Amino acid sequence: MDSRAAPPQSEPRRAFSAPYGQATDQFWMSGSSKPCDQRCRCVDAEPSIEGAKQMSQRRIIAAMQVSVDGLIEGPNGEVDWVGSWDDSFGLLSQIDTCVLGGGMYPGYEEYWLAILADPEGVLPLTGEVPTEDEIAYARFADQTPHFVLSSTLGEVRWKTTRVVREVEAIRRLKQEPGKDIYAVGGATFISSLMNLGLVDELRLTVRPIVLGRGKALFKDVNQRHPLALVRAEQREGEKVGLIYQHANAATSD
Ligand SMILES: NC(=O)c1ccc[n+]([C@@H]2O[C@H](COP(=O)([O-])OP(=O)(O)OC[C@H]3O[C@@H](n4cnc5c(N)ncnc54)[C@H](OP(=O)(O)O)[C@@H]3O)[C@@H](O)[C@H]2O)c1
């Protein structure tokens, strides 16, 4: 069953507030006497028409690997410092669509199609055999619609991929029913979505390295975006996982 199905009218819905409203020490379900078990902060609030519209939308979650200085790749496109890409795989149960920029798509297609073609083979890009999680992601991606934003990209090889020419197509996807949407990258694409207020959640895995030069994740973002920290955790390999919710995020049902 689709977990995004609308709840019954009487069911209380959560409204995002902190850290901008009067945050309390406990988290409460709006309209309920029960404490909320979610890690976001909630307030009693009647949603506005605009708020109700936001709440009925699926969310766009951008999950990226970043250096301590906020870069997503080195000056020559190096991503060897990332190691494995498995930090985003925890998302898979809650998404049913992937969106990405035309800049990264050719490399993405090549990488994951190579794993699908030979799950036990050594990958030319890394010189390693794929991990079990990577094989699982390749199979997931092979069944999951992908939308690539590009005005120049022509034919794509992957059957699940469709090229869209305007960023408004991504907004329309968000308004369709479904699970959440995974924004895979890269920096230009994520900046475009941020500028249009389309990113609801950021999941950053901070790797223990300063790259100094390279491509900044938010290089084209043109205004402030207040965020609320949902979770921060130290992970194996000296990584730090950070989950931020956008102040204007659509909330999940
Ligand atoms: N560290 C990480 O977690 C991570 C994750 C993913 C990717 N990456 C890296 O990111 C790099 C790619 O990033 P990138 O910033 O160069 O490229 P990108 O964001 O993947 O794609 C940029 C392209 O998307 C299209 N686009 C973006 N915004 C648009 C808009 N508003 N309207 C129309 N088209 C738009 C344009 O394509 P057209 O020019 O065709 O119109 C633009 O050139 C790759 O090298 C990859 O290794 C890193």
The ligand as an SDF file (V2000), in Angstrom:
LIG
                    3D

 48 52  0  0  0  0  0  0  0  0999 V2000
   29.2020   14.0350   -3.9490 N   0  0  0  0  0  0  0  0  0  0  0  0
   28.0160   13.6030   -4.3430 C   0  0  0  0  0  0  0  0  0  0  0  0
   27.1940   13.1210   -3.5310 O   0  0  0  0  0  0  0  0  0  0  0  0
   27.6100   13.6950   -5.7790 C   0  0  0  0  0  0  0  0  0  0  0  0
   26.3310   13.2750   -6.1300 C   0  0  0  0  0  0  0  0  0  0  0  0
   25.9450   13.3880   -7.4560 C   0  0  0  0  0  0  0  0  0  0  0  0
   26.8240   13.9010   -8.3930 C   0  0  0  0  0  0  0  0  0  0  0  0
   28.0530   14.3000   -8.0270 N   0  0  0  0  0  0  0  0  0  0  0  0
   28.9550   14.8940   -8.9940 C   0  0  0  0  0  0  0  0  0  0  0  0
   28.3040   16.0230   -9.5240 O   0  0  0  0  0  0  0  0  0  0  0  0
   28.8200   16.2640  -10.8210 C   0  0  0  0  0  0  0  0  0  0  0  0
   27.7170   16.8520  -11.6710 C   0  0  0  0  0  0  0  0  0  0  0  0
   27.2440   18.0630  -11.0980 O   0  0  0  0  0  0  0  0  0  0  0  0
   27.0040   19.3190  -12.0220 P   0  0  0  0  0  0  0  0  0  0  0  0
   26.6230   20.4440  -11.1340 O   0  0  0  0  0  0  0  0  0  0  0  0
   28.1730   19.5070  -12.9070 O   0  0  0  0  0  0  0  0  0  0  0  0
   25.8240   18.8360  -12.9580 O   0  0  0  0  0  0  0  0  0  0  0  0
   24.3150   18.4040  -12.6370 P   0  0  0  0  0  0  0  0  0  0  0  0
   23.7760   19.2060  -11.5200 O   0  0  0  0  0  0  0  0  0  0  0  0
   24.2340   16.9170  -12.5320 O   0  0  0  0  0  0  0  0  0  0  0  0
   23.6040   18.7880  -13.9950 O   0  0  0  0  0  0  0  0  0  0  0  0
   23.6000   20.1200  -14.4620 C   0  0  0  0  0  0  0  0  0  0  0  0
   22.7740   20.1640  -15.7230 C   0  0  0  0  0  0  0  0  0  0  0  0
   21.4170   19.9170  -15.4150 O   0  0  0  0  0  0  0  0  0  0  0  0
   20.6130   20.7150  -16.2480 C   0  0  0  0  0  0  0  0  0  0  0  0
   19.9080   21.7060  -15.3980 N   0  0  0  0  0  0  0  0  0  0  0  0
   20.1630   22.0030  -14.1260 C   0  0  0  0  0  0  0  0  0  0  0  0
   19.3180   22.9790  -13.6990 N   0  0  0  0  0  0  0  0  0  0  0  0
   18.5130   23.2460  -14.7300 C   0  0  0  0  0  0  0  0  0  0  0  0
   17.4430   24.1430  -14.9120 C   0  0  0  0  0  0  0  0  0  0  0  0
   16.9990   24.9410  -13.9290 N   0  0  0  0  0  0  0  0  0  0  0  0
   16.8460   24.1920  -16.1120 N   0  0  0  0  0  0  0  0  0  0  0  0
   17.2560   23.3960  -17.0980 C   0  0  0  0  0  0  0  0  0  0  0  0
   18.2800   22.5160  -16.9800 N   0  0  0  0  0  0  0  0  0  0  0  0
   18.9020   22.4530  -15.8120 C   0  0  0  0  0  0  0  0  0  0  0  0
   21.5430   21.3950  -17.2290 C   0  0  0  0  0  0  0  0  0  0  0  0
   21.7240   20.4800  -18.3000 O   0  0  0  0  0  0  0  0  0  0  0  0
   21.8710   20.9910  -19.8230 P   0  0  0  0  0  0  0  0  0  0  0  0
   23.1350   21.7710  -19.8430 O   0  0  0  0  0  0  0  0  0  0  0  0
   21.9030   19.7360  -20.6250 O   0  0  0  0  0  0  0  0  0  0  0  0
   20.6790   21.8240  -20.1060 O   0  0  0  0  0  0  0  0  0  0  0  0
   22.8140   21.4980  -16.4200 C   0  0  0  0  0  0  0  0  0  0  0  0
   23.9630   21.6360  -17.1950 O   0  0  0  0  0  0  0  0  0  0  0  0
   29.3160   14.9300  -11.3560 C   0  0  0  0  0  0  0  0  0  0  0  0
   30.6560   15.1030  -11.7630 O   0  0  0  0  0  0  0  0  0  0  0  0
   29.2080   13.9790  -10.1780 C   0  0  0  0  0  0  0  0  0  0  0  0
   30.3990   13.2800   -9.9610 O   0  0  0  0  0  0  0  0  0  0  0  0
   28.4800   14.2090   -6.7210 C   0  0  0  0  0  0  0  0  0  0  0  0
  1  2  1  0
  2  3  2  0
  2  4  1  0
  4  5  1  0
  4 48  2  0
  5  6  2  0
  6  7  1  0
  7  8  2  0
  8  9  1  0
  8 48  1  0
  9 10  1  0
  9 46  1  0
 10 11  1  0
 11 12  1  0
 11 44  1  0
 12 13  1  0
 13 14  1  0
 14 15  2  0
 14 16  1  0
 14 17  1  0
 17 18  1  0
 18 19  2  0
 18 20  1  0
 18 21  1  0
 21 22  1  0
 22 23  1  0
 23 24  1  0
 23 42  1  0
 24 25  1  0
 25 26  1  0
 25 36  1  0
 26 27  1  0
 26 35  1  0
 27 28  2  0
 28 29  1  0
 29 30  1  0
 29 35  2  0
 30 31  1  0
 30 32  2  0
 32 33  1  0
 33 34  2  0
 34 35  1  0
 36 37  1  0
 36 42  1  0
 37 38  1  0
 38 39  2  0
 38 40  1  0
 38 41  1  0
 42 43  1  0
 44 45  1  0
 44 46  1  0
 46 47  1  0
M  CHG  2   8   1  16  -1
M  END
$$$$
